Amino acid sequence: MEHIGFDDFLKVELRVGQVIAAEVFKEARKPAYVLQVDFGPELGVRKSSAQITDHYTPEELVGRQVVAVVNFPKKQIGPLMSECLVTGFHDQNGAVALCVPDKPVPLGTRLL
């Protein structure tokens, strides 16, 4: 594992957002959802593709808070322009479990 300085960590904008819409990403090569995530008035709503179909349905994602990187450049994923990277962890089977705050926090709050 490579060590980084604290200044390197501070460059990554990890913020809390709330999923306001989720739908199946039909054009994706691997099963995925298109998420619309609200990061509050400063950052607004951003779209993301998330390969989290093993653990979540679109219906149970709406209203959940998630942690996402919001300062990566936009990335074209098929017909979708992804505007943030929703974070998660691989479980023992390789499926992704979301990285989420364990208590509600204000939208746009930065991970410390």
Backbone as a ProteinNet text record, in pm:
[ID]
protein_1_A
[PRIMARY]
MEHIGFDDFLKVELRVGQVIAAEVFKEARKPAYVLQVDFGPELGVRKSSAQITDHYTPEELVGRQVVAVVNFPKKQIGPLMSECLVTGFHDQNGAVALCVPDKPVPLGTRLL
[TERTIARY]
84	0	89.3	53.6	128.2	73.7	162.9	121.9	105.5	9	-12.7	-10.9	9.2	5.1	-137.6	-160	-292.9	-340.8	-249.4	-286.8	-343	-290.2	-344.6	-487.8	-513.4	-648	-745.5	-700.8	-788	-827.5	-752.3	-785.8	-911.6	-943.7	-1060.1	-1182.6	-1280.3	-1404.1	-1505.4	-1508.5	-1606.3	-1721.5	-1838.3	-1952.8	-2073	-2163.7	-2287.4	-2396.1	-2465.2	-2580.1	-2694.8	-2812.6	-2930.9	-2980.3	-3001	-3052	-3196.3	-3222.6	-3358.9	-3426.5	-3348.1	-3403.9	-3304.7	-3358.6	-3275.5	-3352.3	-3283.5	-3346.8	-3243.5	-3290.8	-3202.6	-3131.8	-3001.1	-2918.9	-2918.5	-3017.3	-3041	-2925.1	-2853.1	-2744.9	-2610.8	-2604.2	-2477.1	-2434.2	-2302.8	-2250.1	-2265.4	-2245	-2265	-2387.6	-2463.5	-2583.7	-2551.3	-2629.4	-2604.8	-2733.7	-2730.2	-2837.8	-2783.9	-2872.9	-2844.2	-2905.1	-2821	-2866.3	-2862.4	-2961.8	-2956.2	-2941	-2833	-2797.5	-2796.5	-2871.2	-2879.7	-2775.4	-2682.4	-2577.2	-2603.4	-2725.8	-2760.3	-2739	-2767.8	-2766.2	-2629.8	-2521.5	-2387.9	-2349.7	-2378.1	-2335.1	-2449.2	-2571	-2685.7	-2700.3	-2775.9	-2804	-2704.8	-2649.7	-2553.5	-2593.6	-2559	-2589.1	-2467.3	-2495.7	-2388.5	-2439.4	-2349.1	-2376.9	-2320.5	-2399.7	-2354.5	-2386.5	-2284	-2301.2	-2332.5	-2453.4	-2495.1	-2623.7	-2647.4	-2774.1	-2787.2	-2678	-2685.9	-2750	-2728.6	-2776.4	-2895.1	-2926.3	-3026.4	-3120.7	-3244.6	-3339.7	-3349.8	-3395.2	-3410.1	-3500.6	-3606.8	-3702.6	-3639.3	-3553.5	-3494.8	-3377.5	-3328.1	-3220	-3270.7	-3390	-3444.4	-3463	-3406.8	-3414.1	-3291.6	-3206.6	-3085.5	-2976.4	-2899.2	-2780.1	-2663.6	-2576.3	-2459.2	-2338.5	-2220.6	-2096.1	-2041.7	-2006.4	-1957.6	-1841.9	-1755.4	-1650	-1713.7	-1705.4	-1772	-1675.2	-1543.7	-1449.8	-1366.5	-1411.5	-1352.2	-1406.7	-1332.9	-1390	-1511.4	-1603.6	-1717.1	-1664.5	-1738.9	-1694.5	-1811.1	-1787.2	-1889.8	-1894.8	-2011.2	-2033.3	-2150.4	-2118.4	-2223.4	-2294.1	-2428	-2501.6	-2508.9	-2454.2	-2463.4	-2334.8	-2349	-2235	-2237.7	-2146.5	-2140.6	-2073.5	-2137.6	-2090.2	-2034.5	-2038.5	-1981.2	-1958.8	-1881.5	-1854.9	-1910.1	-2019.1	-2078	-1986.6	-1953.1	-1854.3	-1919	-1840.2	-1886.9	-1771.3	-1805.3	-1707.4	-1750.8	-1654.7	-1687.5	-1708.3	-1815.2	-1836.4	-1758.5	-1776.3	-1701	-1726.5	-1838	-1871	-1839.5	-1786.7	-1752.7	-1863.5	-1979.1	-2088.7	-2059	-2112.2	-2081.7	-2188.6	-2141.2	-2225.4	-2190	-2290.6	-2268.3	-2194.4	-2115	-2054	-2153.2	-2205.2	-2310.3	-2282.8	-2330.4	-2321.1	-2419	-2384.4	-2474.8	-2581	-2573.8	-2676.3	-2700.7	-2821.1	-2845.6	-2757.2	-2702.5	-2621.3	-2668.7	-2638.9	-2681.6	-2621.7	-2703.4	-2657.1	-2536.3	-2437.4	-2316.2	-2207.1	-2235.8	-2134	-2013.2	-1895.2	-1770.8	-1724.3	-1674.9	-1615.2	-1486	-1464.5	-1342.5	-1243.8
-116.9	0	124.2	218.3	343.3	440.9	507.1	609.4	742.9	821	954.5	1053.4	1178.4	1282.3	1329.4	1397.5	1448.5	1545.4	1622.8	1716	1642	1521.9	1440.2	1398.4	1357.4	1318.1	1434.3	1554.1	1671.6	1707.9	1660.5	1688.1	1613.2	1503.1	1422.4	1476.3	1523.2	1577.5	1464	1403.3	1299.3	1367	1367.1	1438.4	1345.1	1382.4	1307.9	1365.5	1274.9	1313.7	1218.6	1255.5	1170.8	1130.2	1000.3	948.7	996.1	1069.3	1117.8	1041.9	966.8	883.2	771.8	655.6	540.5	459.4	423.2	340.2	246.1	138.5	41.2	109.3	90	143.2	36.5	42.8	-61.5	-79.1	28.5	22.4	-21.9	-39.5	-75.3	-216.7	-237.6	-371.4	-464.9	-412.7	-489	-431	-513.3	-460.9	-339.2	-233.7	-108.4	-27.7	74.4	171.3	308.8	393.7	535.5	602.1	669.1	738	887.8	956.9	1102.1	1130.8	1200.5	1223.1	1373.2	1413.4	1554	1581.1	1672.7	1710	1844.8	1893.3	2020.4	2137.8	2259.5	2379	2414.3	2384.4	2421.2	2339.6	2208.5	2119.5	2073.7	2076.2	2037.8	1888.6	1851.9	1712.3	1666.3	1546.9	1488.5	1345.5	1302.5	1166.1	1076.8	948.2	850.9	714.7	634.2	493.4	413.3	319.8	242.5	95	11.1	-134.2	-192.7	-167.2	-207.2	-289.3	-355.2	-426	-553	-607.8	-731.6	-708.8	-592.5	-566.6	-471	-398.9	-292.9	-295.9	-254.2	-229.6	-77.7	-32.4	113.3	175	105	158	179.3	87.4	104	201.2	240.3	339.1	481.4	508.6	644.5	683.2	797.9	847.2	814.4	723.6	686.7	790.3	809.9	892.6	804.4	860.6	789.9	883.1	825.7	902.7	893.6	1007.4	1008.9	1106.7	1076.1	1169.5	1264.9	1394.7	1492.1	1578.5	1556	1640.1	1563.6	1444.7	1379.1	1448.5	1443.7	1494.9	1409	1468.4	1391.8	1279.1	1166.5	1049.6	995.3	974.6	917.6	766.8	716.3	573.1	536.3	486.4	461.8	593.7	593.4	717.3	813.2	773.1	852.8	930.3	1058.3	1137	1132.8	1052.4	1038.5	1161.4	1218	1342.9	1327.3	1205	1177.3	1026.8	985.2	843.5	804.5	728.4	678.7	567.5	571.4	479	358.7	252.1	130.8	35.2	-80.9	-184.3	-315.4	-393.4	-527.2	-621.3	-699.1	-800.9	-927.1	-1034.6	-1158.5	-1219.7	-1182.9	-1235.7	-1137.5	-1021.8	-922.2	-823.7	-838.2	-742.9	-616.9	-503.8	-377.2	-340.9	-311.2	-256.8	-109.1	-23.9	120.2	165.4	270.6	341.5	452	444.7	537.9	588.3	709.6	753.5	672.9	646.3	565.4	649.1	781.3	873.8	977.7	1033.1	1137.1	1259	1314	1435.1	1530	1659.8	1755.9	1721.6	1740	1713.7	1801.5	1742	1813.1	1808.4	1750.3	1742.9	1665	1717.1	1654.6	1550.2	1438.5	1334.8	1388.3	1367.5	1414.7	1302.4
0	0	0	-85.4	-93	10.5	83.1	179	107.4	153.4	99.9	215.4	181.9	283.8	306.1	417.4	448.5	341.2	284.1	177.5	56.4	29.3	-80.4	-49.7	72.9	114.3	98.2	134.8	127.7	-15.4	-113.6	-253.4	-297.3	-230.2	-267.6	-194.6	-270.1	-214.5	-199.4	-82.3	-50.1	22.8	-39.3	15	29	119.9	140.3	51	-16.2	-96.7	-70.6	-117.4	-101.7	-239.3	-256.2	-383	-398.9	-507.1	-531.2	-645.4	-723.9	-830.2	-860.8	-894.2	-931.5	-1034.2	-1141.2	-1243.8	-1304	-1361.8	-1425	-1542.1	-1550.9	-1660.1	-1769	-1856.7	-1957.3	-2053.8	-2083.2	-2181.6	-2121.5	-1991.4	-1926.2	-1964.5	-1976.9	-2006.8	-1888	-1766.8	-1643.5	-1574.2	-1501.2	-1434.7	-1347.5	-1367.1	-1295	-1289.5	-1203.9	-1195	-1232.2	-1282.3	-1296	-1172.9	-1096.4	-975.8	-997.8	-944.1	-932.9	-784	-750.3	-610.4	-583	-480.4	-440.1	-332.3	-362.5	-268.2	-202.3	-210.2	-146.6	-238.9	-188.5	-273.3	-332	-263.4	-313.3	-437.2	-436.3	-544.2	-634.5	-585.4	-666.9	-686.7	-789.8	-823	-928.7	-905.4	-999.7	-1032	-1154.2	-1198.5	-1180.6	-1158.8	-1145.7	-1190	-1242.9	-1270.5	-1153.8	-1101.9	-986	-1006.1	-997.3	-1009.9	-872.5	-825.3	-690.6	-694.3	-806.8	-827.2	-743.8	-693.7	-614.4	-477.7	-420	-283.9	-274.5	-382.8	-374.1	-493.7	-468.9	-577	-593.8	-709.5	-726.1	-619.1	-584.1	-487.1	-349.4	-306.5	-173.3	-171.5	-287.8	-293.5	-275.2	-326	-318.3	-171.6	-136.5	0.7	83.9	36.7	112.3	94	199.2	188.3	145.3	61.1	10.6	19	9.9	6.2	-135.6	-192.7	-330.6	-346.6	-443.1	-483.6	-583.2	-554.4	-640.4	-721.4	-706.3	-780.9	-883.4	-923.6	-1040.4	-1165.2	-1276.2	-1401	-1440.8	-1514.9	-1566.4	-1653.9	-1655.4	-1731.7	-1813	-1941.1	-2028	-2006.8	-1967.6	-1949.8	-2039.4	-2159.8	-2257.7	-2286.1	-2282.4	-2309.5	-2189.9	-2075	-1952.7	-1927.2	-1892.1	-1845.8	-1693.2	-1634.4	-1488.9	-1429.5	-1325.4	-1266.9	-1125.8	-1072.9	-941.3	-931.1	-830.9	-808.1	-672.3	-674.1	-549.7	-498	-369.5	-313	-245.7	-237.8	-172.5	-150.3	-95.3	-62.7	-125.7	-175.5	-225.9	-108.8	-115.2	-12.3	-49.6	25.7	3.5	-133.9	-198.2	-330.9	-443.3	-409.2	-509.2	-539.2	-475.3	-493.2	-411.3	-455.5	-390.4	-287.5	-165.1	-58.3	-45.4	-40.4	-35.6	90	73.1	185.5	223.3	344.8	387.4	529.4	562.2	702.1	786.7	912.7	995.9	1065.3	1051.7	1101.3	992	982	882.2	905.8	798.8	804.8	694.6	706.7	603.8	467.3	363	226.9	195.5	130.2	93.6	197.6	314.8	420.1	369.2	398.9	355.1	455.7	403.3	487.2	545.3	674.7	740.4	750.9
[MASK]
++++++++++++++++++++++++++++++++++++++++++++++++++++++++++++++++++++++++++++++++++++++++++++++++++++++++++++++++

